[in-house]
Amino acid sequence: MIGYYNYTVILTYMSLISSIMGMFFAAGFGGVSSHPDYAIICLMVSGLCDMFDGKVARTKKDRTESEKKFGIQIDSLCDAVCFGVLPSVIGYSIGMRDWVDLPILVLFPLCAIIRLAYFNVAEEDRQKKTSENRKVYEGLPVTSVALILPLLYSFHKDIGDWFPEVYGGALLVIAIAFITRFKVKKPSMRTMLCFIGVGVGELIWMLYKTRTR
């Protein structure tokens, strides 16, 4: 079989599987009604997997160059689905179904893919010049939606009928931020742990709210 199959890509594949399940939940699968709550939870699970997949991959010291390049490419391709396509599918499931919503639902994954492709090219050029770890990112990282959108969605009942418009506005702002030239400092280990804590807290909160609906 083509491809590489070892523990370094397991979390990346789990992230993709979670996001695909999220799309099924959002669209309604097997005649069951749409469940955007479950789709949001899947988005968070994908985000948690993404936080650790790179660290897990780096524990394998004997990776070949081909394995490293494959890991980079598969990570970006999965990110495009998890954090580019899934949020738009969730938007459709919560009520973004007018023609005026279509440009946003299309623009969001497009901007995510443009950013991911640009990042790959820029990172490859950077690594040819230096072996130092990246200190800043350009534009908003696509994985940030795994924290931003669940937090927004947790207030959907408080916002009420206007929530599809609010969600759509958030998608538009985030999409523009993906491809805007501004510097974002790479999170330190302490910040990453805070992000993980926030993500776990949001996940528990969403699971609780889903069970008590």
LINTA-V323169 format. One record per pair of residues at least 24 apart in sequence whose C-alpha atoms are under 6 Angstrom apart, sorted by sequence separation. I is the first residue (numbers start at 1). GAP is how many residues later the second one is. D is the distance in Angstrom with one decimal. If there is no record, write none. Layout:
i = <I & I>
gap = <GAP & GAP>
d = <D & D>
//
This chain:
i = <18 & 19 & 85 & 84 & 18 & 84 & 15 & 80 & 15 & 140 & 11 & 139 & 140 & 139 & 139 & 12 & 139 & 11 & 139 & 138 & 139 & 138 & 138 & 137 & 137 & 8 & 136 & 8 & 136 & 136 & 135 & 16 & 19 & 26 & 111 & 115 & 26 & 108 & 96 & 95 & 47 & 44 & 43>
gap = <24 & 24 & 24 & 25 & 28 & 28 & 31 & 33 & 34 & 37 & 38 & 38 & 38 & 39 & 40 & 41 & 41 & 42 & 42 & 43 & 43 & 44 & 45 & 46 & 47 & 48 & 48 & 49 & 49 & 50 & 51 & 62 & 63 & 64 & 64 & 64 & 67 & 67 & 68 & 69 & 99 & 102 & 103>
d = <5.3 & 5.9 & 5.3 & 4.2 & 5.9 & 5.4 & 4.1 & 5.8 & 5.6 & 5.4 & 5.5 & 5.9 & 4.7 & 5.2 & 5.8 & 6.0 & 5.3 & 5.3 & 5.4 & 5.9 & 5.3 & 5.5 & 4.9 & 5.7 & 4.9 & 5.9 & 5.4 & 4.2 & 4.3 & 4.8 & 5.2 & 5.6 & 5.1 & 5.6 & 5.6 & 5.8 & 5.5 & 5.0 & 5.7 & 5.7 & 5.1 & 5.2 & 5.8>
//
